[in-house]
């Protein structure tokens, strides 16, 4: 038997010895059973509330690949403290024909009562997390009410420890009781400057560009952006909305919850009654008069946008211009930022516009209509040419072959599992005939029959897919050609649908590269094999195509000259 171990501890205050202790318990079982230990997976200072752990994910991938037969953990909570994640992992392991053992809690998926054991342990782990969360929040609330630091880095402030007068920590140093904020003079100077610039009428983008030009690092050491400065007044995000700059510390304003479907964390605002608000005049950086000037200007801007929305409709966009055909597809070839609409007629690099030349020196702006005209013509006549269709057919054939191979492996795996389930059903029926009739045997029989039906249904569907795989290629080629032929008609009817259609043809991005001669060159990548490099340049008012080169296994690329400053361009 090939055995793997998994160990985890959740707090950065714990030590590596915790991992060693867990492995030692696991090793005792392996030694007693004379099993061969082939792998040890571990996660240090990682919470069991999430599955996003490198060691855990590596272990799951190895299990799926069949690199071990049995997983031994110290106890079930080491795998996860999320009840749903634990149940799902057990189901996967059973489907893959693997076994899970808990060294300390006696859990074993080979035992008849493993479901009850897993359910109870999962519920205990969930309650533990809820209790730990409540205790942690309660402790932080107490620290906040004392004026201590309970959050992350705030620009304009540093932190210093509050040490115990007599007690020492495990390293012989004074025990740290809490952390406090204090003003950082160098950063505070720039906080006052930013507030003054905005109150005097400068736009957040302009302020960010100036800070980047002067080489002023932000709180995280990155480039400044307009959104970092302006933020959101209602949610009190952004530098201009931080009450701490006037000596008012607000904690517990919001909470973060994880979306059960996507797994992403989302911020929710708490009611003001739950806030912890303290006056800390020693942390005031700007005057109340300057704060009031900034709030007045923000209110004027908000009222202006509100009036515009009322004149149109409540959900009308009053900030940036609406999205156009290539919005979200164009990327700066220098810094990788989006190329966005920067005025009524032109696309420009968002990093250069929002953060200034210090963030990106690509200052070329290209007329929107020119982008659409050149790119659409190039896509239809050059990128998706007869050679392109040929390469597309080759790539689809290759992908379908890989699909057949993958389905074949899954097909074989399901057949093997079906045979095992059928044997289990036969054994249970044999036991029932022998007079062994219990609630457990009945439940096991029902579960096995359900799994058998599911496997038979999956195999039947898989067989149909394998039989139909040969008919997919002609349909795919026809759809591909229809998309290209109908592109212009779709764009005239519906820009949103046209943008989605472009994504299906081109992938996720078109890179715009400034050339040495000051031109802007678009690199279009088709989602199929082969490399087509067509560099178009104007000579005497005419276009000429560059050398055509084909490289098997790569993607098609089309290079189009979009904008040359020395050429007269008329945009209507």
Secondary structure, DSSP 8 states (H G I E B T S, - for coil): -EEEEEEE---TTS-THHHHHHHHHHHHHHHHHT-EEEEEEEESS--TT-S--HHHHHHHHHHHTT--SEEEESSGGGT-S-HHHHHHHHHHHHHTT-EEEETTT--BTTSTTHHHHHHHHHHHHHHHHHHHHHHHHHHHHHHHHTT---SS--TTEEEEEEEEEEEE-TTSSEEEEEEEEEE-HHHHHHHHHHHHHHHTT--HHHHHHHHHHTT---TTSS---HHHHH-BTTTTBSGGG-GGGGTEEEE--EEEEE-TTT--EEEEE--GGG-EEEE-GGG--S-HHHHHHHHHHHHHHHHHHHHHHHHS-TT---SS----TTTTTEEETTT--BEEE-SSSEEEEHHHHHH-TTT------EEHHHHHHHHHHHIIIIITSHHHHHHHHHHHHHHHHHHHHHHHHHHHHHHHHHHHHHHHHHHHHHHHHTT---HHHHHHHHHHHHHHHHHHHHHHHHHHHHHHGGGHHHHHHHHHHHHHHTHHHHHHH-HHHHHHHHHHHH-S-EEEEE-TTS-EEEEEEEEEES----B-EEETTEEE-------TTSEEEEEEEEE-TTS-----
